[in-house]
Amino acid sequence: MFALGDKYCIPELCQAALAKYSQITGYDSPESIIDPLDYLASIPDVFFSAGIKDITLKDYALGLAKNRLARHLSEKSVRTFYDSVVTQVPEFTIKLLDKYLTIPESIYVNRVYYYSQEDEEYPTSCGDYSEGDEDDSDECLRPR
């Protein structure tokens, strides 16, 4: 449906398709539970559809992966299917990686590791710091 709307320049049809995809996948409702296998099965259709020139549907699919898929990857069946999809759909893999690489650093400041300027051999966590230790410099925050 999205491909037809995109091909014939019918924005209303594209919007209807996005709304349907959003509803099916639970994209707009953080509380909803997605079926990760159904979601992963949709990826080849989204990325291989020759009629889709607009990137909006792909962005929806990528946003869902980024926000909701990770919690399901510990399940063996989901992980196996995910591995298959990322192998078969390289554009999805590249765009998903790009999305993670372009996240502003401030969002993940408590989840990443920095190397201390004084001792570059050992990574140190930026989480679990004491009150008053926070600063905006590039120096590592040492765990307490």
PyMOL CGO cylinders between C-alpha atoms (Angstrom):
from pymol import cmd
from pymol.cgo import CYLINDER

trace = [
    CYLINDER, 0.00, 0.00, 0.00, 2.83, 2.40, 0.90, 0.3, 1, 1, 1, 1, 1, 1,
    CYLINDER, 2.83, 2.40, 0.90, 4.65, 1.58, -2.36, 0.3, 1, 1, 1, 1, 1, 1,
    CYLINDER, 4.65, 1.58, -2.36, 1.56, 2.45, -4.41, 0.3, 1, 1, 1, 1, 1, 1,
    CYLINDER, 1.56, 2.45, -4.41, 1.06, 5.73, -2.57, 0.3, 1, 1, 1, 1, 1, 1,
    CYLINDER, 1.06, 5.73, -2.57, 4.71, 6.56, -3.06, 0.3, 1, 1, 1, 1, 1, 1,
    CYLINDER, 4.71, 6.56, -3.06, 4.73, 5.56, -6.74, 0.3, 1, 1, 1, 1, 1, 1,
    CYLINDER, 4.73, 5.56, -6.74, 1.63, 7.58, -7.65, 0.3, 1, 1, 1, 1, 1, 1,
    CYLINDER, 1.63, 7.58, -7.65, 2.32, 10.51, -5.28, 0.3, 1, 1, 1, 1, 1, 1,
    CYLINDER, 2.32, 10.51, -5.28, -0.70, 9.92, -3.06, 0.3, 1, 1, 1, 1, 1, 1,
    CYLINDER, -0.70, 9.92, -3.06, 0.42, 11.14, 0.38, 0.3, 1, 1, 1, 1, 1, 1,
    CYLINDER, 0.42, 11.14, 0.38, -2.86, 10.10, 2.00, 0.3, 1, 1, 1, 1, 1, 1,
    CYLINDER, -2.86, 10.10, 2.00, -2.26, 6.48, 0.99, 0.3, 1, 1, 1, 1, 1, 1,
    CYLINDER, -2.26, 6.48, 0.99, 1.28, 6.65, 2.35, 0.3, 1, 1, 1, 1, 1, 1,
    CYLINDER, 1.28, 6.65, 2.35, -0.02, 8.05, 5.63, 0.3, 1, 1, 1, 1, 1, 1,
    CYLINDER, -0.02, 8.05, 5.63, -2.67, 5.32, 5.85, 0.3, 1, 1, 1, 1, 1, 1,
    CYLINDER, -2.67, 5.32, 5.85, 0.01, 2.67, 5.27, 0.3, 1, 1, 1, 1, 1, 1,
    CYLINDER, 0.01, 2.67, 5.27, 2.25, 4.21, 7.93, 0.3, 1, 1, 1, 1, 1, 1,
    CYLINDER, 2.25, 4.21, 7.93, -0.65, 4.35, 10.37, 0.3, 1, 1, 1, 1, 1, 1,
    CYLINDER, -0.65, 4.35, 10.37, -1.45, 0.69, 9.71, 0.3, 1, 1, 1, 1, 1, 1,
    CYLINDER, -1.45, 0.69, 9.71, 2.21, -0.37, 10.08, 0.3, 1, 1, 1, 1, 1, 1,
    CYLINDER, 2.21, -0.37, 10.08, 2.45, 1.70, 13.25, 0.3, 1, 1, 1, 1, 1, 1,
    CYLINDER, 2.45, 1.70, 13.25, -0.69, 0.08, 14.65, 0.3, 1, 1, 1, 1, 1, 1,
    CYLINDER, -0.69, 0.08, 14.65, 0.38, -3.47, 13.77, 0.3, 1, 1, 1, 1, 1, 1,
    CYLINDER, 0.38, -3.47, 13.77, 3.88, -3.07, 15.18, 0.3, 1, 1, 1, 1, 1, 1,
    CYLINDER, 3.88, -3.07, 15.18, 2.91, -1.00, 18.21, 0.3, 1, 1, 1, 1, 1, 1,
    CYLINDER, 2.91, -1.00, 18.21, 5.29, 1.77, 17.13, 0.3, 1, 1, 1, 1, 1, 1,
    CYLINDER, 5.29, 1.77, 17.13, 3.26, 4.61, 18.65, 0.3, 1, 1, 1, 1, 1, 1,
    CYLINDER, 3.26, 4.61, 18.65, 2.40, 2.84, 21.89, 0.3, 1, 1, 1, 1, 1, 1,
    CYLINDER, 2.40, 2.84, 21.89, 5.39, 2.23, 24.17, 0.3, 1, 1, 1, 1, 1, 1,
    CYLINDER, 5.39, 2.23, 24.17, 3.28, -0.03, 26.38, 0.3, 1, 1, 1, 1, 1, 1,
    CYLINDER, 3.28, -0.03, 26.38, 2.27, -2.37, 23.59, 0.3, 1, 1, 1, 1, 1, 1,
    CYLINDER, 2.27, -2.37, 23.59, 4.11, -5.60, 23.06, 0.3, 1, 1, 1, 1, 1, 1,
    CYLINDER, 4.11, -5.60, 23.06, 5.37, -6.33, 19.58, 0.3, 1, 1, 1, 1, 1, 1,
    CYLINDER, 5.37, -6.33, 19.58, 5.64, -9.75, 18.04, 0.3, 1, 1, 1, 1, 1, 1,
    CYLINDER, 5.64, -9.75, 18.04, 9.33, -9.66, 17.16, 0.3, 1, 1, 1, 1, 1, 1,
    CYLINDER, 9.33, -9.66, 17.16, 9.03, -12.42, 14.55, 0.3, 1, 1, 1, 1, 1, 1,
    CYLINDER, 9.03, -12.42, 14.55, 6.22, -10.60, 12.71, 0.3, 1, 1, 1, 1, 1, 1,
    CYLINDER, 6.22, -10.60, 12.71, 8.22, -7.39, 12.86, 0.3, 1, 1, 1, 1, 1, 1,
    CYLINDER, 8.22, -7.39, 12.86, 11.37, -9.06, 11.53, 0.3, 1, 1, 1, 1, 1, 1,
    CYLINDER, 11.37, -9.06, 11.53, 9.34, -10.73, 8.77, 0.3, 1, 1, 1, 1, 1, 1,
    CYLINDER, 9.34, -10.73, 8.77, 8.24, -7.25, 7.61, 0.3, 1, 1, 1, 1, 1, 1,
    CYLINDER, 8.24, -7.25, 7.61, 11.81, -5.96, 7.16, 0.3, 1, 1, 1, 1, 1, 1,
    CYLINDER, 11.81, -5.96, 7.16, 12.50, -7.52, 3.73, 0.3, 1, 1, 1, 1, 1, 1,
    CYLINDER, 12.50, -7.52, 3.73, 9.18, -6.15, 2.42, 0.3, 1, 1, 1, 1, 1, 1,
    CYLINDER, 9.18, -6.15, 2.42, 10.00, -2.69, 3.72, 0.3, 1, 1, 1, 1, 1, 1,
    CYLINDER, 10.00, -2.69, 3.72, 13.56, -2.58, 2.43, 0.3, 1, 1, 1, 1, 1, 1,
    CYLINDER, 13.56, -2.58, 2.43, 13.25, -4.58, -0.81, 0.3, 1, 1, 1, 1, 1, 1,
    CYLINDER, 13.25, -4.58, -0.81, 10.06, -3.01, -2.15, 0.3, 1, 1, 1, 1, 1, 1,
    CYLINDER, 10.06, -3.01, -2.15, 11.10, -1.50, -5.47, 0.3, 1, 1, 1, 1, 1, 1,
    CYLINDER, 11.10, -1.50, -5.47, 8.24, 0.98, -5.34, 0.3, 1, 1, 1, 1, 1, 1,
    CYLINDER, 8.24, 0.98, -5.34, 9.28, 2.66, -2.10, 0.3, 1, 1, 1, 1, 1, 1,
    CYLINDER, 9.28, 2.66, -2.10, 11.40, 5.73, -2.75, 0.3, 1, 1, 1, 1, 1, 1,
    CYLINDER, 11.40, 5.73, -2.75, 10.32, 7.59, 0.39, 0.3, 1, 1, 1, 1, 1, 1,
    CYLINDER, 10.32, 7.59, 0.39, 12.39, 6.72, 3.45, 0.3, 1, 1, 1, 1, 1, 1,
    CYLINDER, 12.39, 6.72, 3.45, 9.58, 7.29, 5.96, 0.3, 1, 1, 1, 1, 1, 1,
    CYLINDER, 9.58, 7.29, 5.96, 8.48, 3.65, 6.16, 0.3, 1, 1, 1, 1, 1, 1,
    CYLINDER, 8.48, 3.65, 6.16, 12.09, 2.55, 6.51, 0.3, 1, 1, 1, 1, 1, 1,
    CYLINDER, 12.09, 2.55, 6.51, 12.55, 5.08, 9.31, 0.3, 1, 1, 1, 1, 1, 1,
    CYLINDER, 12.55, 5.08, 9.31, 9.51, 3.65, 11.10, 0.3, 1, 1, 1, 1, 1, 1,
    CYLINDER, 9.51, 3.65, 11.10, 10.95, 0.15, 10.81, 0.3, 1, 1, 1, 1, 1, 1,
    CYLINDER, 10.95, 0.15, 10.81, 14.37, 1.30, 12.03, 0.3, 1, 1, 1, 1, 1, 1,
    CYLINDER, 14.37, 1.30, 12.03, 12.87, 3.23, 14.94, 0.3, 1, 1, 1, 1, 1, 1,
    CYLINDER, 12.87, 3.23, 14.94, 11.02, 0.16, 16.09, 0.3, 1, 1, 1, 1, 1, 1,
    CYLINDER, 11.02, 0.16, 16.09, 14.18, -1.95, 15.97, 0.3, 1, 1, 1, 1, 1, 1,
    CYLINDER, 14.18, -1.95, 15.97, 16.10, 0.65, 17.89, 0.3, 1, 1, 1, 1, 1, 1,
    CYLINDER, 16.10, 0.65, 17.89, 13.43, 1.14, 20.54, 0.3, 1, 1, 1, 1, 1, 1,
    CYLINDER, 13.43, 1.14, 20.54, 11.81, -2.25, 21.01, 0.3, 1, 1, 1, 1, 1, 1,
    CYLINDER, 11.81, -2.25, 21.01, 13.61, -5.19, 19.43, 0.3, 1, 1, 1, 1, 1, 1,
    CYLINDER, 13.61, -5.19, 19.43, 16.66, -5.42, 21.71, 0.3, 1, 1, 1, 1, 1, 1,
    CYLINDER, 16.66, -5.42, 21.71, 14.70, -6.87, 24.64, 0.3, 1, 1, 1, 1, 1, 1,
    CYLINDER, 14.70, -6.87, 24.64, 13.66, -9.84, 22.49, 0.3, 1, 1, 1, 1, 1, 1,
    CYLINDER, 13.66, -9.84, 22.49, 17.08, -10.75, 21.10, 0.3, 1, 1, 1, 1, 1, 1,
    CYLINDER, 17.08, -10.75, 21.10, 17.86, -13.01, 24.06, 0.3, 1, 1, 1, 1, 1, 1,
    CYLINDER, 17.86, -13.01, 24.06, 15.18, -15.42, 22.80, 0.3, 1, 1, 1, 1, 1, 1,
    CYLINDER, 15.18, -15.42, 22.80, 16.85, -18.05, 20.61, 0.3, 1, 1, 1, 1, 1, 1,
    CYLINDER, 16.85, -18.05, 20.61, 14.18, -18.10, 17.87, 0.3, 1, 1, 1, 1, 1, 1,
    CYLINDER, 14.18, -18.10, 17.87, 14.14, -14.30, 17.62, 0.3, 1, 1, 1, 1, 1, 1,
    CYLINDER, 14.14, -14.30, 17.62, 17.94, -14.11, 17.57, 0.3, 1, 1, 1, 1, 1, 1,
    CYLINDER, 17.94, -14.11, 17.57, 18.17, -16.73, 14.82, 0.3, 1, 1, 1, 1, 1, 1,
    CYLINDER, 18.17, -16.73, 14.82, 15.59, -14.91, 12.69, 0.3, 1, 1, 1, 1, 1, 1,
    CYLINDER, 15.59, -14.91, 12.69, 17.25, -11.54, 13.39, 0.3, 1, 1, 1, 1, 1, 1,
    CYLINDER, 17.25, -11.54, 13.39, 20.64, -12.93, 12.28, 0.3, 1, 1, 1, 1, 1, 1,
    CYLINDER, 20.64, -12.93, 12.28, 19.02, -14.15, 9.07, 0.3, 1, 1, 1, 1, 1, 1,
    CYLINDER, 19.02, -14.15, 9.07, 17.35, -10.79, 8.38, 0.3, 1, 1, 1, 1, 1, 1,
    CYLINDER, 17.35, -10.79, 8.38, 20.48, -8.69, 8.96, 0.3, 1, 1, 1, 1, 1, 1,
    CYLINDER, 20.48, -8.69, 8.96, 22.37, -11.00, 6.61, 0.3, 1, 1, 1, 1, 1, 1,
    CYLINDER, 22.37, -11.00, 6.61, 19.72, -10.90, 3.89, 0.3, 1, 1, 1, 1, 1, 1,
    CYLINDER, 19.72, -10.90, 3.89, 18.90, -7.17, 4.15, 0.3, 1, 1, 1, 1, 1, 1,
    CYLINDER, 18.90, -7.17, 4.15, 22.21, -5.28, 4.28, 0.3, 1, 1, 1, 1, 1, 1,
    CYLINDER, 22.21, -5.28, 4.28, 20.53, -1.89, 3.85, 0.3, 1, 1, 1, 1, 1, 1,
    CYLINDER, 20.53, -1.89, 3.85, 18.59, -2.50, 7.09, 0.3, 1, 1, 1, 1, 1, 1,
    CYLINDER, 18.59, -2.50, 7.09, 21.79, -3.49, 8.87, 0.3, 1, 1, 1, 1, 1, 1,
    CYLINDER, 21.79, -3.49, 8.87, 23.70, -0.43, 7.65, 0.3, 1, 1, 1, 1, 1, 1,
    CYLINDER, 23.70, -0.43, 7.65, 20.91, 2.02, 8.46, 0.3, 1, 1, 1, 1, 1, 1,
    CYLINDER, 20.91, 2.02, 8.46, 20.37, 0.48, 11.91, 0.3, 1, 1, 1, 1, 1, 1,
    CYLINDER, 20.37, 0.48, 11.91, 24.07, 0.80, 12.68, 0.3, 1, 1, 1, 1, 1, 1,
    CYLINDER, 24.07, 0.80, 12.68, 24.04, 4.39, 11.40, 0.3, 1, 1, 1, 1, 1, 1,
    CYLINDER, 24.04, 4.39, 11.40, 21.13, 5.17, 13.71, 0.3, 1, 1, 1, 1, 1, 1,
    CYLINDER, 21.13, 5.17, 13.71, 23.09, 3.95, 16.73, 0.3, 1, 1, 1, 1, 1, 1,
    CYLINDER, 23.09, 3.95, 16.73, 26.25, 5.76, 15.68, 0.3, 1, 1, 1, 1, 1, 1,
    CYLINDER, 26.25, 5.76, 15.68, 24.47, 9.08, 15.30, 0.3, 1, 1, 1, 1, 1, 1,
    CYLINDER, 24.47, 9.08, 15.30, 22.80, 9.08, 18.72, 0.3, 1, 1, 1, 1, 1, 1,
    CYLINDER, 22.80, 9.08, 18.72, 23.93, 12.16, 20.65, 0.3, 1, 1, 1, 1, 1, 1,
    CYLINDER, 23.93, 12.16, 20.65, 26.61, 11.16, 23.14, 0.3, 1, 1, 1, 1, 1, 1,
    CYLINDER, 26.61, 11.16, 23.14, 24.77, 12.82, 26.03, 0.3, 1, 1, 1, 1, 1, 1,
    CYLINDER, 24.77, 12.82, 26.03, 22.01, 10.20, 25.82, 0.3, 1, 1, 1, 1, 1, 1,
    CYLINDER, 22.01, 10.20, 25.82, 24.39, 7.34, 26.58, 0.3, 1, 1, 1, 1, 1, 1,
    CYLINDER, 24.39, 7.34, 26.58, 26.79, 9.07, 28.96, 0.3, 1, 1, 1, 1, 1, 1,
    CYLINDER, 26.79, 9.07, 28.96, 25.98, 6.60, 31.75, 0.3, 1, 1, 1, 1, 1, 1,
    CYLINDER, 25.98, 6.60, 31.75, 26.19, 3.52, 29.52, 0.3, 1, 1, 1, 1, 1, 1,
    CYLINDER, 26.19, 3.52, 29.52, 29.43, 3.98, 27.63, 0.3, 1, 1, 1, 1, 1, 1,
    CYLINDER, 29.43, 3.98, 27.63, 33.02, 3.62, 28.67, 0.3, 1, 1, 1, 1, 1, 1,
    CYLINDER, 33.02, 3.62, 28.67, 35.54, 6.42, 28.39, 0.3, 1, 1, 1, 1, 1, 1,
    CYLINDER, 35.54, 6.42, 28.39, 39.28, 6.16, 28.51, 0.3, 1, 1, 1, 1, 1, 1,
    CYLINDER, 39.28, 6.16, 28.51, 40.93, 8.28, 31.13, 0.3, 1, 1, 1, 1, 1, 1,
    CYLINDER, 40.93, 8.28, 31.13, 43.23, 10.96, 29.76, 0.3, 1, 1, 1, 1, 1, 1,
    CYLINDER, 43.23, 10.96, 29.76, 45.88, 10.00, 32.32, 0.3, 1, 1, 1, 1, 1, 1,
    CYLINDER, 45.88, 10.00, 32.32, 45.73, 6.24, 31.78, 0.3, 1, 1, 1, 1, 1, 1,
    CYLINDER, 45.73, 6.24, 31.78, 44.55, 5.18, 28.36, 0.3, 1, 1, 1, 1, 1, 1,
    CYLINDER, 44.55, 5.18, 28.36, 45.12, 1.47, 28.99, 0.3, 1, 1, 1, 1, 1, 1,
    CYLINDER, 45.12, 1.47, 28.99, 42.01, 0.78, 31.07, 0.3, 1, 1, 1, 1, 1, 1,
    CYLINDER, 42.01, 0.78, 31.07, 38.44, 1.72, 30.28, 0.3, 1, 1, 1, 1, 1, 1,
    CYLINDER, 38.44, 1.72, 30.28, 36.50, 3.06, 33.23, 0.3, 1, 1, 1, 1, 1, 1,
    CYLINDER, 36.50, 3.06, 33.23, 32.76, 3.25, 33.57, 0.3, 1, 1, 1, 1, 1, 1,
    CYLINDER, 32.76, 3.25, 33.57, 31.01, 6.59, 33.58, 0.3, 1, 1, 1, 1, 1, 1,
    CYLINDER, 31.01, 6.59, 33.58, 28.16, 5.26, 35.68, 0.3, 1, 1, 1, 1, 1, 1,
    CYLINDER, 28.16, 5.26, 35.68, 27.95, 5.03, 39.45, 0.3, 1, 1, 1, 1, 1, 1,
    CYLINDER, 27.95, 5.03, 39.45, 29.75, 8.25, 40.26, 0.3, 1, 1, 1, 1, 1, 1,
    CYLINDER, 29.75, 8.25, 40.26, 29.42, 10.11, 43.54, 0.3, 1, 1, 1, 1, 1, 1,
    CYLINDER, 29.42, 10.11, 43.54, 27.53, 13.37, 43.98, 0.3, 1, 1, 1, 1, 1, 1,
    CYLINDER, 27.53, 13.37, 43.98, 29.58, 16.34, 42.91, 0.3, 1, 1, 1, 1, 1, 1,
    CYLINDER, 29.58, 16.34, 42.91, 31.77, 14.32, 40.55, 0.3, 1, 1, 1, 1, 1, 1,
    CYLINDER, 31.77, 14.32, 40.55, 29.75, 15.29, 37.50, 0.3, 1, 1, 1, 1, 1, 1,
    CYLINDER, 29.75, 15.29, 37.50, 31.38, 17.70, 35.12, 0.3, 1, 1, 1, 1, 1, 1,
    CYLINDER, 31.38, 17.70, 35.12, 31.15, 18.43, 31.42, 0.3, 1, 1, 1, 1, 1, 1,
    CYLINDER, 31.15, 18.43, 31.42, 34.81, 17.85, 30.62, 0.3, 1, 1, 1, 1, 1, 1,
    CYLINDER, 34.81, 17.85, 30.62, 36.10, 14.98, 28.52, 0.3, 1, 1, 1, 1, 1, 1,
    CYLINDER, 36.10, 14.98, 28.52, 37.83, 13.44, 31.53, 0.3, 1, 1, 1, 1, 1, 1,
    CYLINDER, 37.83, 13.44, 31.53, 36.60, 10.12, 32.69, 0.3, 1, 1, 1, 1, 1, 1,
    CYLINDER, 36.60, 10.12, 32.69, 34.26, 9.93, 35.64, 0.3, 1, 1, 1, 1, 1, 1,
    CYLINDER, 34.26, 9.93, 35.64, 35.71, 7.33, 37.97, 0.3, 1, 1, 1, 1, 1, 1,
    CYLINDER, 35.71, 7.33, 37.97, 33.30, 4.83, 39.56, 0.3, 1, 1, 1, 1, 1, 1,
    CYLINDER, 33.30, 4.83, 39.56, 32.96, 4.96, 43.32, 0.3, 1, 1, 1, 1, 1, 1,
]
cmd.load_cgo(trace, "trace")
